[in-house]
Amino acid sequence: MQAMTQFEKRIFQDVHGLPPVLQEKIAHLVHLVRQEFIPSNTTYKSETDEFLSTCGKWKDSKTIEEQLNELYAARCSTERTEHTF
């Protein structure tokens, strides 16, 4: 059997010792939450793929060094914050 996470332990401690009728109600609530609010067929990989299909992947033929140089070159100084720091 797999070890319980800290959250599973907390839930177990909160439920432990309660009358069976209350434990049953809590079990129904947990089941309801899992069924209604947590999609069972969603995985991290599918969420990532879905996000990337929406936004697309970064495509650039420049090297990382070239991209960083462009970023630094595009920065400009301003006198607005000169006295702030």
Secondary structure, DSSP 8 states (H G I E B T S, - for coil): -----HHHHHHHHHHTTS-HHHHHHHHHHHHHHHHHHS-TT--HHHHHHHHHHHH-----SS-HHHHHHHHHHH----STTTTT-
